[in-house]
Amino acid sequence: MEYRKLGNTGTAVSRIAFGTMYFGVQTPEDEAFALLDAFVDAGGNLVDTSNFYGGGSSEEIIGRWFASRPSDVTDRVVLATKGRYGTGTDVNSLGSTRRQLRRSLDASLRRLGRDHVDLYQIHAWDPLTPIEETLSFLDDAVHSGKINYVGLSNFTGWQLQLALSTAQQMGTDAPVSLQQQYSLLSRESEYEVIPAALHNQVSLLPWSPLAGGFLTGKYQRGTTPDPDTRAGSNDELYQWVSAEYAASDRNWHTIDTVVRIAREIGATPGQVALAWAADQPAVAAPIVGARTLTHLTDNLGAAELHLDADTTAALNTVSTPQHGGYPYGGFGTAQRSRDFHGSKAQANLVDGGSDAPLGHA
């Protein structure tokens, strides 16, 4: 297992992180224990959960695993959880307010059987709560010893930068990580989010790096998915996400390329996709949500896999996000470019105009 720094801290996290969203929902406790054992035995140390997963059952199972294992095993774990989404029906059981986060964090610690967590993440942006209130609570939680580091999740670029700049202005502990959807089929974070993360030395922790299983190559276009898969399940969210992935020609071309590369280098498609994600700028550790030991073993096969430059370039090309000319396409990018060699990127882009300004018939 390889390790990276968590943000601008001295804490090391494994190149592959383990997500536990399915604990207590699709993965029973005995299987969850086996997965955690296998992950730690393989050198993995970053375990991610949330107060929202399984209505708290994921944290409870992890807590019982901690209680049943010797400290020389559990002390290796860098434990991360989240707050923001509520598990109750009260109007204030949701959001990133001081009131809600205090209750959520204390409840998470009780379920986990811990007096602190290593990384406490705000699960998503809260448009109703001032970021100063959220950051103030998190800083207090750091200084009280309940959390070691602050993290964020599902923030846009401007929201991430606002949180970081505000923390600097307030003199509070700043976020060190951002958990974000990111994969070969979901690269839009490269427009604004990842540049902001790189500028501030914030680690990206990609969730769904296998795009709901699409990048494992197990789905075929236009076929009926197996009922044991996410796309074939009765879960409306999984069905909607899967349909969105399946609607893109680019995505299917990307999957075909991943499968071909995997065959050529003697790896599985999932390992290729994870290796690509793990070596992208700002990424510390993609989070795998394996439901079975077989899945986890396959995922861990990417822990020391690095793709060569030509392979990475081929994947980058086929999976390039679709966009218009502005602000993320060639025209907008050229406007923001500058070098010391007299290059006029925008003029170079439009040089020669077009012989078919209304397109070809």
C-alpha positions in Angstrom: 0.0 0.0 0.0 1.2 3.5 -0.8 0.4 6.5 1.3 -0.1 10.2 0.8 -0.4 13.3 2.9 -3.9 14.4 4.0 -4.0 17.9 2.7 -1.4 20.2 4.2 -1.0 18.0 7.3 1.5 15.4 8.4 -1.1 12.6 8.6 -0.6 9.8 6.0 -3.6 8.1 4.4 -3.7 5.0 2.2 -3.8 5.5 -1.6 -7.2 3.7 -1.5 -9.8 4.6 1.1 -12.7 2.5 2.2 -16.3 3.8 2.1 -18.9 2.2 4.4 -22.2 3.6 3.0 -23.6 0.1 2.6 -22.9 -1.1 6.2 -26.2 -2.1 7.8 -28.2 -1.6 4.6 -26.8 -4.0 2.0 -23.8 -5.3 4.0 -24.6 -7.2 7.2 -22.4 -6.8 10.3 -20.3 -9.9 10.0 -19.4 -9.2 6.4 -18.7 -5.6 7.3 -16.2 -6.8 10.0 -14.5 -9.0 7.4 -14.2 -6.1 5.0 -12.7 -3.8 7.6 -10.3 -6.6 8.6 -9.2 -7.2 5.0 -8.8 -3.5 4.3 -6.6 -2.8 7.3 -4.6 -6.1 6.8 -3.8 -4.8 3.3 -2.4 -1.6 4.7 -5.5 0.6 4.1 -6.1 3.1 6.9 -8.6 5.8 5.7 -12.2 4.6 6.6 -15.0 6.9 5.7 -18.6 7.0 7.0 -21.4 9.4 7.8 -24.1 10.0 10.4 -26.5 9.7 7.4 -25.4 6.2 6.2 -28.1 3.7 7.1 -29.6 6.1 9.5 -26.5 5.8 11.7 -26.1 2.0 11.4 -22.8 2.3 9.5 -21.3 4.2 12.4 -22.7 1.8 14.9 -21.2 -1.2 13.0 -17.8 0.5 12.8 -18.0 1.3 16.5 -18.6 -2.4 17.4 -15.7 -3.3 15.1 -13.4 -0.9 17.0 -14.6 -2.4 20.3 -14.0 -6.0 19.1 -10.5 -5.5 17.7 -7.1 -4.9 19.6 -5.8 -1.4 19.7 -2.8 -2.2 17.6 -5.2 -2.8 14.8 -7.7 0.0 15.3 -5.0 2.6 16.1 -4.0 2.3 12.4 -7.3 3.7 11.2 -7.7 7.3 10.1 -11.5 7.6 10.8 -13.6 10.0 8.9 -17.3 10.8 9.3 -19.7 13.5 8.3 -22.5 15.8 9.5 -25.0 18.1 7.8 -27.8 15.7 6.7 -30.1 14.8 9.6 -31.7 11.5 10.5 -34.8 13.0 12.2 -37.8 14.9 11.1 -37.4 18.1 13.1 -36.9 21.3 11.1 -33.5 21.9 12.7 -32.2 18.3 12.2 -30.6 19.4 9.0 -27.9 21.8 8.0 -24.5 23.1 9.1 -25.6 25.2 12.0 -23.7 25.2 15.3 -26.8 23.6 16.9 -27.2 20.8 14.4 -23.5 20.0 14.0 -23.0 19.8 17.8 -25.8 17.3 18.1 -24.7 15.3 15.0 -21.0 15.1 16.1 -21.9 14.0 19.6 -24.3 11.4 18.3 -21.7 10.1 15.8 -19.1 9.8 18.6 -21.6 7.8 20.7 -22.3 5.4 17.8 -18.7 5.0 17.0 -17.7 4.5 20.6 -14.9 7.1 20.2 -14.0 10.3 22.0 -12.8 11.8 18.7 -12.6 11.3 14.9 -9.7 12.1 12.7 -11.6 13.9 10.0 -15.0 15.5 10.4 -16.6 16.6 7.0 -19.5 18.9 6.2 -21.5 16.6 3.9 -22.7 19.4 1.6 -23.0 23.1 1.3 -25.7 24.7 3.4 -27.1 27.9 1.7 -29.0 29.0 4.8 -26.2 29.0 7.4 -23.4 31.5 7.3 -20.1 29.8 6.6 -18.6 31.7 9.6 -21.0 29.9 12.0 -20.0 26.5 10.6 -16.3 27.2 10.7 -16.5 28.6 14.2 -18.2 25.4 15.4 -15.6 23.2 13.6 -12.7 25.2 15.1 -14.2 24.8 18.6 -14.5 21.0 18.0 -10.9 20.8 17.0 -9.7 22.7 20.1 -11.9 20.6 22.3 -10.3 17.4 21.0 -13.4 16.0 19.3 -12.0 16.2 15.8 -8.4 16.4 14.5 -9.1 17.8 11.0 -11.9 19.6 9.2 -13.1 18.4 5.8 -15.8 19.3 3.3 -17.9 17.4 0.7 -19.9 18.2 -2.3 -18.8 21.9 -2.6 -18.5 23.9 -5.8 -15.3 25.8 -6.5 -16.5 29.1 -5.2 -17.9 27.5 -2.1 -14.6 25.7 -1.4 -12.6 28.9 -1.8 -15.1 30.9 0.3 -14.7 28.4 3.1 -10.9 28.5 2.9 -10.6 32.2 2.6 -13.1 32.8 5.4 -11.2 30.4 7.7 -8.0 32.2 7.0 -9.6 35.6 7.8 -11.2 34.2 11.0 -8.0 32.5 12.1 -9.8 29.1 12.4 -8.7 25.7 11.4 -9.1 25.4 7.7 -10.5 22.4 5.8 -7.8 20.0 4.6 -9.9 17.8 2.3 -12.8 17.8 0.0 -14.9 14.6 -0.8 -16.2 15.0 -4.3 -17.8 12.9 -7.0 -14.9 12.3 -9.4 -14.1 9.6 -12.0 -13.4 9.1 -15.7 -17.2 9.6 -16.3 -17.5 12.6 -13.9 -14.6 15.1 -14.5 -16.4 18.4 -14.3 -14.7 19.1 -10.9 -11.6 19.8 -13.0 -13.1 23.1 -14.2 -13.1 25.0 -10.8 -13.0 22.6 -7.8 -9.7 20.9 -8.4 -7.8 24.1 -9.3 -9.1 25.6 -6.0 -8.0 22.5 -4.1 -4.6 22.5 -5.6 -4.1 26.2 -4.9 -4.9 25.7 -1.2 -3.2 22.3 -0.8 -6.6 20.6 -0.1 -6.7 16.8 -0.7 -9.5 15.5 -3.0 -11.2 12.3 -1.8 -13.2 11.1 -4.8 -16.4 9.3 -4.1 -17.9 6.9 -6.8 -14.5 6.6 -8.6 -16.0 3.6 -10.5 -19.1 5.6 -11.5 -21.6 3.3 -9.8 -19.9 0.2 -11.3 -20.0 1.4 -14.9 -16.2 1.6 -15.0 -15.8 -2.1 -14.0 -17.2 -3.0 -17.5 -20.0 -5.1 -16.1 -22.8 -3.2 -17.9 -23.5 -3.5 -21.6 -25.3 -0.7 -23.5 -28.9 -1.3 -24.1 -29.2 -4.5 -22.1 -31.1 -5.3 -18.9 -28.9 -4.9 -15.8 -28.7 -7.7 -13.3 -31.0 -7.2 -10.3 -28.0 -7.6 -8.0 -26.3 -4.5 -9.4 -27.0 -0.9 -8.6 -28.4 -0.1 -12.1 -30.7 -3.2 -11.8 -31.9 -2.5 -8.3 -35.2 -1.0 -7.2 -33.4 2.0 -5.7 -34.7 5.1 -7.6 -31.5 7.1 -7.0 -29.3 4.3 -8.5 -31.6 4.0 -11.4 -31.6 7.7 -12.1 -27.8 8.0 -11.8 -27.3 4.9 -14.0 -29.6 6.3 -16.7 -27.6 9.5 -16.7 -24.3 7.7 -17.2 -25.8 5.5 -19.9 -27.2 8.4 -21.9 -23.7 9.6 -22.9 -21.8 8.3 -26.0 -18.6 9.6 -24.5 -19.1 7.5 -21.4 -19.5 4.3 -23.4 -16.4 5.1 -25.5 -14.5 5.7 -22.2 -15.7 2.4 -20.7 -14.6 0.6 -23.9 -11.2 2.2 -23.6 -10.8 1.2 -20.0 -11.8 -2.4 -20.8 -9.3 -2.5 -23.7 -6.4 -1.0 -21.5 -7.2 -3.4 -18.7 -6.9 -6.4 -21.1 -3.6 -5.0 -22.5 -1.9 -4.5 -19.1 -3.3 -7.5 -17.3 -5.5 -5.6 -14.8 -9.2 -5.4 -14.3 -11.2 -2.4 -15.6 -11.9 -1.3 -12.1 -8.3 -1.3 -11.2 -7.5 0.8 -14.3 -10.2 3.4 -13.4 -9.1 3.6 -9.8 -5.4 4.0 -10.7 -6.3 6.8 -13.1 -8.3 8.6 -10.3 -5.6 8.0 -7.6 -2.9 9.7 -9.7 -4.9 12.8 -10.7 -3.7 16.2 -9.3 -4.9 16.9 -5.8 -6.2 13.4 -5.2 -5.1 11.7 -2.0 -7.3 8.6 -2.1 -10.4 7.5 -4.1 -13.0 6.0 -1.9 -14.2 2.5 -2.8 -17.6 1.3 -1.6 -17.0 -2.4 -1.9 -20.0 -4.5 -0.8 -18.2 -7.9 -0.9 -14.7 -9.2 -0.1 -14.3 -10.1 -3.8 -15.0 -6.4 -4.8 -12.6 -5.1 -2.1 -9.8 -7.4 -3.2 -10.2 -6.3 -6.8 -10.2 -2.6 -5.7 -7.1 -3.1 -3.6 -5.3 -4.4 -6.7 -5.1 -0.8 -7.8 -3.2 0.3 -4.6 0.2 0.2 -6.3 -0.9 0.4 -10.0 0.4 3.4 -11.9 -0.6 4.0 -15.6 2.1 5.1 -18.0 1.9 8.5 -19.7 0.5 7.2 -23.0 -2.2 5.3 -21.3 -3.2 8.2 -19.1 -3.3 10.5 -22.1 -5.6 8.1 -24.0 -8.0 8.0 -21.0 -7.9 11.7 -20.6 -8.7 12.2 -24.3 -11.6 9.8 -24.5 -13.2 11.0 -21.3 -12.8 14.8 -21.8 -15.9 16.5 -20.4 -18.3 17.9 -23.0 -18.6 21.7 -22.8 -19.3 24.7 -24.9 -16.8 27.4 -25.8 -17.4 29.5 -22.7 -16.3 29.6 -19.9 -14.6 26.1 -19.9 -14.1 25.4 -23.6 -11.2 26.6 -25.8 -12.5 30.1 -26.1 -12.9 30.8 -22.4 -9.7 29.0 -21.5 -7.8 31.1 -24.0 -9.1 34.3 -22.5 -7.7 33.3 -19.1 -4.3 32.2 -20.4 -1.0 34.0 -20.1 2.7 33.2 -20.6 6.0 35.1 -21.0 6.5 34.2 -24.6 4.1 36.6 -26.3 1.5 33.9 -27.0 -1.9 35.2 -27.9 -4.0 32.1 -27.2 -7.3 33.5 -28.2 -6.0 34.9 -31.5 -4.3 31.5 -32.2 -7.6 29.7 -31.4 -9.6 31.6 -34.0 -6.8 32.1 -36.5 -8.2 31.4 -40.0 -11.8 31.6 -39.0 -13.9 28.8 -40.5 -14.9 27.8 -44.0 -18.3 26.6 -42.7 -19.5 29.1 -40.1 -23.0 27.5 -40.2 -21.7 24.0 -40.1 -21.5 21.3 -42.8 -24.6 20.0 -44.4 
